[in-house]
Amino acid sequence: MEGRVGDYDQPDTLAQAYSGLDRLLLIPTSDQRPGKRGEQNVAAIKAAIAAGVKHIIFMSAAGTREQEEPNIGASYWVGEQYLIKNAPRWTILRMNYYAEALAMEVASAVGSGALTGVAENRVAFVTRDDIAAAAAGILLGQGHAGAIYNATGDRAYTGAERAALISEITGKPLGFVAVPADALRGGMAKAGLPESVINTWVSIQNDFAAGAFDIVTGDVERLAGRAPKSLRDALSPALR
């Protein structure tokens, strides 16, 4: 195994990092500065093309569509569009929302007695391990050029359904409450959270409400050769 150094904010380092590669999986950063992640995605794809990478796999998000900053989906849209128009061979793997991120959210939700969102919604939570296994299937397999896959869990859960599941696992009462986006934003600001974090979370919740993550596919099993982990199995070790 060979380690190479590359920095999305220093495109000159990427060409050398990608040199000689046949296939490449690009995973966007978690940079929350408006516009920055989109720039990084394009820079990484440009460098990969310049380095002669034959097939670029781009990790994107469920429901990606044309959006403006600071919506979190804007950076994925920019990356997808540049990839499709310029890469010699490409594949896109769109992630649903991480089950692990929901587990982290539960810690504060159990204390208040409620999960919150800007509206009732349905999300097909998927584990990081399942996404990684699906990505590996693309990298090692054949026939994936030009495909857009969606890595999802085995079913989509409403806010009320996931609250009930969490309550069953933890033994603590939990409900789901819809909160207007302005109120959600105001509460987070009052708690002292940075604007970039607030923008990201409100954007995710708006996408939930718009149905962007309400998609269930068999792509994880198709690519990884095994079924995705259920939300119960994903949450139980972290919540018990």
C-alpha positions, 0 to 999 in steps of 0.5 A, spaced: 500 500 500 502 506 498 500 513 501 500 519 497 499 526 499 494 531 496 490 537 498 483 539 495 485 546 497 492 545 493 490 543 487 497 542 485 498 537 490 493 533 487 496 531 480 502 527 483 497 524 488 493 521 482 498 520 477 498 513 474 491 511 477 486 507 473 480 508 477 479 514 483 474 515 488 473 522 490 470 523 497 468 531 498 470 534 504 466 536 510 468 544 509 462 548 510 464 555 507 459 557 502 462 555 495 468 552 498 466 545 497 464 546 490 470 549 488 474 543 491 470 538 488 471 541 481 479 542 482 479 534 484 476 532 478 480 537 474 486 534 477 484 527 476 483 528 468 489 532 468 493 526 471 490 521 466 485 517 471 481 513 466 475 512 471 472 517 476 467 515 481 464 521 485 461 520 492 455 525 492 448 525 496 441 523 495 436 528 491 442 532 488 439 537 484 441 544 482 441 549 488 444 555 490 449 556 496 449 555 502 444 549 501 449 543 502 446 540 495 449 545 491 456 543 492 454 536 490 451 539 484 457 542 481 461 536 482 456 532 478 455 536 473 463 538 472 464 530 472 459 528 467 461 534 462 468 532 462 471 526 465 472 520 460 469 515 464 465 516 470 460 513 476 456 517 481 454 514 488 449 518 491 449 517 499 442 517 503 443 520 510 448 517 515 445 512 520 451 514 525 449 521 524 442 520 526 445 516 532 449 522 534 443 527 534 439 522 539 443 524 545 440 531 545 433 529 542 432 524 548 434 529 553 428 534 550 424 528 549 423 529 541 426 529 534 425 535 530 425 537 523 422 542 519 416 538 517 414 530 517 419 526 512 421 520 510 429 518 510 432 511 508 438 512 513 444 508 511 451 506 514 458 508 512 460 501 512 454 500 507 456 506 503 464 504 503 462 497 501 458 499 495 463 504 493 468 498 493 464 494 488 464 500 483 472 500 484 473 493 483 467 491 478 465 492 471 460 495 467 459 501 472 461 507 467 455 512 466 451 510 472 448 514 478 447 509 484 443 511 490 446 507 496 440 507 501 438 503 507 432 497 506 426 502 508 425 509 509 422 512 516 418 517 517 420 522 523 415 519 527 417 512 525 424 513 527 422 516 534 418 510 535 424 505 534 429 509 538 424 509 544 424 502 543 431 501 543 433 506 549 427 505 553 425 512 553 419 516 551 421 520 544 416 523 539 417 527 533 416 535 532 415 539 526 419 546 527 419 552 522 425 553 519 426 560 522 425 557 529 430 552 528 435 557 525 433 561 531 434 556 536 441 554 534 443 561 533 441 562 541 445 556 542 451 559 539 452 555 533 456 558 528 452 560 522 456 555 517 453 549 521 446 552 522 446 553 514 448 546 513 443 543 518 437 547 516 439 545 509 439 538 510 432 538 514 429 542 508 432 537 503 428 531 508 422 535 508 422 536 500 423 528 499 430 528 497 432 522 501 425 519 500 428 513 496 430 506 497 434 502 492 437 495 492 444 498 489 447 497 496 446 489 495 447 490 488 454 493 488 456 490 495 453 483 494 450 483 501 444 487 504 444 494 507 444 494 515 437 495 518 436 502 522 435 498 528 441 494 527 445 500 526 442 504 532 442 499 537 450 498 539 450 506 539 444 507 543 444 501 548 
